[in-house]
Amino acid sequence: MHIANANEEMAPRGAFPLILTLDTHGVPHRWITWQHACYYYAKDQVAWSLGARAFTVYGGLNRMTGERSSITASSIIAIKGRAMAMKAFGQVPPLNNRELFHRDRQICAYCGGMFPIARLTRDHVVPFSRGGRDTWMNVVTACRACNEKKSDRTPERAGMELIYLPYVPNRAEYLILTNRRILADQMEFLAQHVSAQSRLHQKSA
């Protein structure tokens, strides 16, 4: 199988970007691999597509015509069938440190410093001992020094003021947070669906 990028040049399989899938209403759903995208194209389950061409896959030659089969996939594709993304878009995404630190732009919520991920921690604004829960609305990014200083206390009791508030990223923002190799057209599309409160809007500030 021959795989070419948008410029029809050979490239390592790992070099291909993930494909952004939508439901037929245009609501962001999830990232899929080029192999998964080819499956949707082969099964005629792609309703429509947007963005620049992401890759072309060439197969074997047709015995009758001598023509070589190929599938060209766009970077954004809408999938036919049941619109599961309509439900998924409103669901709370899973909480983990990597996406939390990216949500908060790797900035400590207490001192305002920007740190490498290795020096960051997940801080519970209201500690477990005081009834706090491990949810997006109760966690912020904190450097290790500030986390140790705050200890098992609320910000008020520790005399440490939050410089930003936690929030739940919506589906579009979560898709941005989970992919480090987003194409420009994919980012442009997802940015239109990111909520106004998102710190992604402060990226260039």
C-alpha positions as CSV (number, residue, x, y, z in Angstrom):
1,M,0.0,0.0,0.0
2,H,1.3,3.4,-1.0
3,I,0.5,6.4,1.3
4,A,1.1,9.9,0.2
5,N,0.6,13.2,2.0
6,A,-1.2,16.3,0.6
7,N,1.8,16.9,-1.8
8,E,1.8,13.4,-3.1
9,E,5.1,12.6,-1.4
10,M,5.9,9.5,0.6
11,A,5.9,10.0,4.4
12,P,6.3,7.8,7.5
13,R,2.9,6.5,8.6
14,G,3.3,8.2,12.0
15,A,3.7,11.5,10.3
16,F,0.1,11.7,9.3
17,P,-2.2,13.9,11.4
18,L,-5.3,12.6,13.1
19,I,-8.6,13.2,11.3
20,L,-11.3,15.2,12.9
21,T,-14.7,13.6,12.7
22,L,-18.1,15.3,13.0
23,D,-21.7,14.2,13.1
24,T,-23.8,15.1,10.1
25,H,-24.9,18.3,11.9
26,G,-21.3,19.5,12.0
27,V,-20.8,18.9,15.7
28,P,-17.2,17.8,16.6
29,H,-17.0,14.2,17.8
30,R,-13.5,12.7,18.1
31,W,-10.1,12.1,16.5
32,I,-9.5,9.1,14.4
33,T,-6.5,7.6,12.6
34,W,-6.0,7.6,8.8
35,Q,-6.8,3.8,8.8
36,H,-10.1,4.5,10.5
37,A,-10.8,7.3,8.1
38,C,-10.2,4.9,5.1
39,Y,-12.7,2.5,6.6
40,Y,-15.4,5.2,6.6
41,Y,-14.6,6.2,3.0
42,A,-14.5,2.6,1.8
43,K,-17.9,1.9,3.5
44,D,-19.4,5.1,2.0
45,Q,-20.1,6.5,5.5
46,V,-18.6,9.9,4.9
47,A,-21.5,12.4,4.4
48,W,-19.3,15.4,3.6
49,S,-15.9,16.8,4.3
50,L,-14.1,20.1,5.0
51,G,-10.6,21.4,5.0
52,A,-7.5,20.6,3.1
53,R,-6.7,17.0,1.9
54,A,-4.9,15.1,4.6
55,F,-3.6,12.1,2.7
56,T,-4.1,9.8,-0.3
57,V,-3.9,6.0,0.1
58,Y,-3.1,4.0,-3.1
59,G,-4.1,0.3,-3.4
60,G,-3.7,-2.3,-6.1
61,L,-4.3,-2.2,-9.8
62,N,-7.7,-3.1,-11.3
63,R,-7.3,-6.2,-13.5
64,M,-9.9,-5.0,-16.0
65,T,-9.0,-1.3,-16.4
66,G,-5.4,-1.2,-15.1
67,E,-6.3,1.7,-12.9
68,R,-4.9,2.0,-9.5
69,S,-7.4,2.3,-6.6
70,S,-7.0,5.2,-4.2
71,I,-8.8,7.0,-1.3
72,T,-8.2,10.6,-0.6
73,A,-9.3,11.7,2.8
74,S,-9.9,15.3,4.0
75,S,-8.7,16.5,7.4
76,I,-12.3,17.0,8.6
77,I,-15.1,14.5,7.8
78,A,-18.7,14.1,8.8
79,I,-19.9,10.6,9.4
80,K,-23.3,9.3,8.4
81,G,-25.5,7.4,10.8
82,R,-26.7,8.0,14.3
83,A,-25.6,11.5,15.6
84,M,-23.9,10.3,18.7
85,A,-21.8,13.5,18.9
86,M,-24.8,15.5,19.8
87,K,-24.9,13.8,23.2
88,A,-21.1,13.6,23.5
89,F,-20.7,17.4,23.0
90,G,-22.5,18.1,26.2
91,Q,-20.8,15.4,28.3
92,V,-18.2,16.2,30.8
93,P,-14.8,15.1,29.4
94,P,-12.6,12.9,31.6
95,L,-10.2,14.7,33.9
96,N,-6.5,14.0,33.8
97,N,-3.4,16.1,34.5
98,R,-2.2,16.5,31.0
99,E,-5.4,18.1,29.8
100,L,-5.8,20.1,33.1
101,F,-2.3,21.7,32.7
102,H,-3.1,22.5,29.0
103,R,-6.5,24.0,30.0
104,D,-4.7,26.3,32.4
105,R,-1.9,27.1,30.0
106,Q,0.7,25.6,32.4
107,I,0.2,28.6,34.7
108,C,0.1,28.2,38.5
109,A,-3.3,29.4,39.7
110,Y,-1.7,31.0,42.8
111,C,1.7,32.6,41.9
112,G,0.9,33.1,38.2
113,G,4.2,31.5,37.0
114,M,4.4,29.3,33.9
115,F,6.2,26.0,34.6
116,P,7.1,22.9,32.7
117,I,4.7,20.0,33.2
118,A,7.2,18.1,35.4
119,R,6.9,20.9,38.0
120,L,3.1,21.1,38.0
121,T,0.5,19.5,40.2
122,R,-3.2,19.1,40.4
123,D,-4.5,21.2,43.2
124,H,-8.0,20.7,44.7
125,V,-9.4,24.1,45.5
126,V,-11.6,22.6,48.2
127,P,-9.5,19.7,49.7
128,F,-11.0,16.2,50.0
129,S,-10.8,16.6,53.8
130,R,-13.3,19.5,53.5
131,G,-15.7,17.8,51.1
132,G,-14.0,18.7,47.8
133,R,-14.3,16.4,44.8
134,D,-12.0,15.5,42.0
135,T,-13.8,17.4,39.2
136,W,-12.9,20.0,36.6
137,M,-14.7,22.7,38.7
138,N,-12.6,22.0,41.8
139,V,-9.1,21.6,40.4
140,V,-6.5,24.1,39.1
141,T,-2.9,23.8,38.1
142,A,-0.4,24.7,40.8
143,C,3.4,24.6,40.9
144,R,4.8,22.3,43.5
145,A,5.9,25.1,45.8
146,C,2.4,26.7,45.9
147,N,0.7,23.3,46.4
148,E,2.9,22.5,49.4
149,K,2.3,26.0,50.8
150,K,-1.5,25.6,50.5
151,S,-1.4,22.1,51.9
152,D,-4.7,20.7,53.0
153,R,-6.5,24.1,53.2
154,T,-8.8,26.2,51.1
155,P,-7.2,29.2,49.4
156,E,-8.9,31.5,51.9
157,R,-7.5,29.7,54.9
158,A,-4.1,29.6,53.3
159,G,-4.2,33.3,52.4
160,M,-3.6,32.4,48.8
161,E,-5.9,34.1,46.2
162,L,-6.8,32.3,42.9
163,I,-5.7,34.3,39.9
164,Y,-8.1,32.4,37.7
165,L,-11.2,30.2,38.1
166,P,-11.6,26.5,37.1
167,Y,-14.1,25.6,34.4
168,V,-15.2,22.5,32.5
169,P,-13.8,22.4,28.9
170,N,-16.5,21.6,26.3
171,R,-16.1,18.9,23.7
172,A,-14.4,21.2,21.1
173,E,-11.8,22.5,23.6
174,Y,-11.1,19.0,24.9
175,L,-10.4,17.8,21.4
176,I,-7.9,20.7,21.1
177,L,-6.3,19.8,24.4
178,T,-5.8,16.2,23.5
179,N,-4.1,16.6,20.2
180,R,-0.6,18.2,19.8
181,R,-0.6,18.0,16.0
182,I,-3.7,19.8,15.0
183,L,-3.8,21.1,11.4
184,A,-4.6,24.8,10.9
185,D,-8.0,24.1,9.3
186,Q,-9.0,21.7,12.1
187,M,-8.0,24.3,14.7
188,E,-10.0,27.0,13.0
189,F,-13.1,24.8,12.9
190,L,-12.8,23.7,16.5
191,A,-12.1,27.2,17.8
192,Q,-15.6,28.2,16.5
193,H,-17.1,25.8,19.0
194,V,-15.0,26.7,22.0
195,S,-16.9,28.5,24.8
196,A,-16.2,32.1,25.5
197,Q,-14.8,31.4,29.0
198,S,-12.1,29.1,27.6
199,R,-8.5,30.2,28.3
200,L,-7.6,29.1,24.8
201,H,-8.8,32.5,23.8
202,Q,-6.1,34.0,26.0
203,K,-3.3,32.0,24.2
204,S,-1.8,34.9,22.5
205,A,-2.4,37.4,25.3
